[in-house]
Amino acid sequence: MTALPVPSSRSAGPAANLSEDLITLTIAGHQFGIPVLQVQDVLGPQRVTRVPLAPPEVGGSLNLRGRIVTAIDVRLRLGLPARPGDKPGMSIVVELYGELYSLMVDEVGEVLSLSPDDFERTPKTLDGRWRELSSGIYRLNGALLIVLEVDRLLASLTAVA
C-alpha cells in the first residue's frame, strides 16, 4: 500500500495578525477544534451502515444527499472508549482528496475566532496519539482546546493500493 501525501493545512500555527476560526467539538468530555474552513456540513444523528472488514475507527458509511460518505469514529481514532449506545452524537463532514468523511463526535459547539497570540504548540505531555493528530492548543478559561489536523486524522484511512 502506498499512502497519499498528506497536505498540511498549517504547520507552525496561525499566520500573524489573523484570527483562526475553529468549530468546537466535544469528545468524551475533551474539547477539540477543527478549522471552520475545512467543514462542509454539520449533521445530527445519522443512520450509519457498518462496513465489513473495515478498521475499527471506520464507523461505516452514510448517504448524504446522494453521496456515500465514510463515517469515522473520532473517539476510537483518538484511542478513547466507544460512545455509549444511548448517546446519539453528531457529525462534522469534511472533504479530503475529493472524498467526503463524516467525523463522528459527541457534540458540536460554537465557532470561535481565536487570536494567534493565544496559540501554543502541542505540549509534550499530551498523549502521543493526540500529539500526532494535533497542530497545537488554545487555553480557554482553564481548559485546553486541542486543534485537530483533519488531514492527519484521516491520513492512515486515505491510503491507496
N, C-alpha and C positions, 0 to 999 in steps of 0.2 A: 504494500500500500504506500502511496505517496501522498503526503499531506499538501494541501494547497498553501501558498504563502499566506501568512496572517498579516493583514494590514493593521497598522497601529493607528488608532484614532487620536491618540495623544500619548507621548512618551515622557514628557517632562512636566506635565501639569498644564493648566490653562494658560493661554498667552497673556502677556502683561496687559493690564488695563481692561481686560474683557471679563465679564461675568460668565460663569458657567451655569447653564440651566440644566438641572437634573430632575428627573422624575423619581420620587422616593418610593421605596417598596419595603415591606417588612417580610422577613423570612425567619420563622422560629424565634421571634422576638428581637431579631437583629435588624438594624436599619442599613439599607443599601441605596445606592443611587445609580441611575443609568442616564447618560446624556440624552436629553429630550429629543435632539435631532435624529437619534437612531430609532426612535419609537414610531412605529407605523400605526398602532392601534392599541387600545386598552379594552380588554374583554372581561365580562363577568364569568361566572362558572360556565364551562363548556363541556359537552359530551366528547370525551376523548376515546378513540378506539385504540386498544393495545396493539402493538406491532410485534409479532412473534420474532424471537431471537434478537431483538434489539437490545442495546446496552441498558442497564437498569435506569440510567438517568433519562432515557428516552421514554417519556410517559405514554407516547403513542402519537396518533395523528388526529387532526380535526379538519373540518371543512369550513373555510372562511370565505364566504361569498363565491363559492365555486372553485377555490384554490385549496389544494391539500397543504396543510401546514404541519410541520413536525413539532410536537409538544415536548419541551424539555422541563423536567422536574428540577428546578434550581436547588431545592433542598438537598436532593441526592447528589447533584453536581458539586455542592459545597461540603459534602460529607456529613450532612445533618440527617436526623431520622425522618422518615416519611411523614407527611402530614396526616393527622388523624382523619379517618374516613368521614367523620361528621362535619368536617371543616371544608366548605366548598372551594375556597381560594379564588384567585383571579389570574389573568394572563396579560403579559405585555408582548405585543407582536413586534418583532424586529426583522430586518432583512439583512442577509449576508450572502454575497456571491449570487445574487438574483433569487435566492430561496427565502421563503418566509419561515420563521421559527416563533413558536409561542412559548415564552418563558413563564412557566407556572410558578406563581408566588402566593404567599398567604394574603397579602393586602397591597393595594396600590394607594399611595398617598397623594401628596400635592407636588407641584412643580416648584422647586426652589431655585432662585437666582443667587449664586454664591460668588463671593469675591475670590480672585486668585491669591490674594494675600492670606486667606484662611486655609488654602490647600496645603497639605503636608504629604510627604512621601509615605508609602505604606510602612508602618512600624515593623521592625524585625520580630517583635513579639507576637505578631498576628499569626494565626495558624498558617502553615506553609501552603496549603491548597488555596486558601483565601488570598495570600500574598501573590500567588501566581496569576490569579484572576482579577486582581485589583491594580489600579493605577495610583491610588492614594486614598487619603481620607480627609474629611472635614470634621472638626469638633463642633457639635451643636448642642448648646445647653447641657454640657456634661456627658453627652452621648456621642458615639462615633457614627459617622455616616461613611460607609465604605463604598468607594466608587468602583463599580464593576466595569470591566472592559468586555463588551459583548463579543468582540472577535476572539478574545482569549477563552471566554466562557464556552464558545461553540467550536473552538479550534479542533479538538480531538473528534468532534462529531461531523466535521465537514471534510474529512479525508476522503480521497477518491482512489479507486483501484488503478 
